[in-house]
Amino acid sequence: MLNIEITETKNFVKKLLMEPVFDTFLLVEAYVLSDVSYTIDGRLNPSFFDTEELEEMTSKTYTTWGAVRHHIFNVIKGNKLPLNFKIVLILSDANINRIIEQNHLNLTTSDIANLSLNIYFDGEKISLTTMASMNIFSMDKTLANIWDANVSAFFKQNQIF
């Protein structure tokens, strides 16, 4: 599990809200506390979409960050910073499968609950935390270590820290 603190928040928030850096991640939930509380549940409502739209989606369960980040941006932008915000992103099954295959892991996507990136702003700094959650019991931390390495490489590639 990585736990990274970012004190220079401006660059990170720009990449998170104004650039497509995180757009392929899936949104589990977003919470913003400012003048009022805003909560976005990232679960898709399948009855809203037609068959063709559903077939094109990366996930049938959660929306992509790219599909909703402009809504979060509109909530956060303004003269005053929010008191805090929390965003929980997860990797899509296709990307989890890619990690499994590239690293020759003896796992399936159904063995893995999610690979998450938790983003928390406390009013001053941003904390980034990774988590690998399994649907099966395992003492093996290989997947968690690989996920942490992938996230670190992603951050470096995108000049996040």
C-alpha positions in Angstrom: 0.0 0.0 0.0 1.3 3.4 -1.0 0.6 6.4 1.0 1.8 9.6 -0.7 1.3 13.2 0.5 1.2 16.0 -1.9 1.6 19.5 -0.4 1.8 21.2 -3.8 -1.8 20.6 -4.6 -2.3 22.9 -7.6 -0.5 20.8 -10.2 -2.2 17.6 -9.0 -5.7 19.0 -8.9 -5.1 20.4 -12.4 -4.2 17.0 -13.7 -7.1 15.4 -11.8 -9.9 17.8 -12.8 -8.8 19.5 -16.0 -6.7 17.0 -17.9 -7.5 13.4 -19.1 -4.7 11.9 -16.9 -7.1 9.8 -14.7 -10.0 9.5 -17.3 -9.7 5.7 -17.7 -10.1 5.0 -14.0 -13.5 4.0 -12.8 -15.2 6.2 -10.2 -16.6 4.4 -7.1 -17.5 7.6 -5.2 -16.7 11.3 -4.9 -17.4 13.5 -1.9 -16.8 17.2 -1.7 -17.5 19.3 1.4 -17.7 23.1 0.7 -20.7 25.3 1.3 -22.8 22.1 1.2 -21.9 18.4 0.9 -21.8 16.9 -2.6 -21.8 13.1 -3.0 -21.5 11.3 -6.3 -22.1 7.6 -6.4 -20.1 6.2 -9.4 -22.4 3.2 -10.0 -24.1 3.3 -13.4 -27.8 3.2 -13.8 -28.1 0.7 -16.7 -31.8 1.7 -17.4 -30.6 5.2 -18.4 -28.5 3.9 -21.4 -29.6 2.2 -24.6 -28.1 -1.2 -25.6 -25.5 0.4 -27.9 -24.2 2.7 -25.2 -24.0 -0.1 -22.7 -22.0 -2.2 -25.2 -19.4 0.6 -25.6 -18.8 1.0 -21.9 -15.6 -0.1 -20.2 -17.5 -1.2 -17.1 -21.2 -2.1 -16.6 -20.9 -1.2 -12.9 -19.1 2.1 -12.6 -18.7 5.2 -14.7 -15.3 6.4 -15.8 -13.6 9.3 -14.1 -13.5 11.0 -17.5 -17.3 10.9 -17.8 -17.9 12.8 -14.6 -14.7 14.8 -13.8 -16.2 18.0 -15.3 -19.1 17.7 -12.7 -16.6 17.5 -9.9 -14.6 20.4 -11.4 -17.8 22.5 -11.4 -18.4 21.7 -7.7 -14.8 22.5 -6.7 -14.0 25.5 -8.8 -14.5 28.9 -7.2 -12.8 31.5 -5.0 -12.6 29.3 -2.0 -11.1 25.8 -1.7 -13.4 23.1 -0.5 -13.0 22.1 3.2 -12.1 18.6 2.0 -12.8 16.1 -0.8 -12.5 12.4 -1.2 -12.4 10.5 -4.5 -12.2 6.7 -4.8 -11.0 5.4 -8.2 -10.5 1.8 -9.2 -8.9 0.1 -12.2 -11.2 -1.5 -14.8 -11.3 -5.3 -15.2 -9.6 -5.0 -18.6 -6.7 -3.1 -17.0 -6.6 -5.6 -14.0 -6.4 -8.4 -16.6 -3.6 -6.7 -18.3 -1.6 -6.5 -15.0 -2.4 -10.2 -14.4 -1.1 -11.2 -17.9 1.9 -8.9 -17.9 3.1 -10.2 -14.6 2.1 -13.9 -15.1 0.1 -14.0 -11.9 -1.9 -17.1 -11.0 -5.1 -15.0 -10.6 -8.2 -14.2 -12.5 -10.1 -10.9 -12.5 -12.8 -12.6 -10.4 -10.2 -13.2 -7.7 -9.6 -9.5 -7.3 -12.2 -7.2 -5.8 -10.5 -4.1 -7.0 -7.3 -2.1 -7.3 -8.0 1.3 -5.9 -6.6 4.7 -5.7 -8.0 6.8 -2.9 -7.6 10.6 -3.1 -8.2 12.7 0.0 -7.8 16.5 0.3 -7.9 17.7 3.9 -7.9 21.4 3.1 -4.1 21.7 2.9 -2.6 18.6 1.4 -3.6 15.7 -0.7 -3.1 12.1 0.4 -3.0 9.3 -2.2 -3.4 5.8 -1.0 -3.4 2.6 -3.0 -5.2 -0.6 -2.1 -5.4 -4.1 -3.6 -8.5 -5.9 -2.4 -9.0 -9.6 -3.0 -12.1 -11.7 -3.2 -10.1 -14.7 -2.1 -7.9 -15.2 0.9 -4.2 -14.9 0.2 -1.1 -14.0 2.2 0.7 -13.3 -1.0 1.3 -9.5 -1.5 2.6 -9.8 -5.0 -0.4 -8.1 -6.6 -0.4 -5.3 -4.0 3.3 -4.7 -4.7 2.8 -4.7 -8.5 -0.2 -2.3 -8.1 1.9 0.0 -6.1 4.7 -0.1 -8.6 2.2 0.5 -11.5 0.8 3.5 -9.7 4.2 4.9 -8.9 5.2 4.6 -12.6 1.9 6.2 -13.6 2.6 9.2 -11.3 6.1 9.6 -12.6 5.0 9.3 -16.2 2.4 12.0 -15.6 4.7 14.2 -13.5 2.5 14.0 -10.5 5.4 13.9 -8.0 
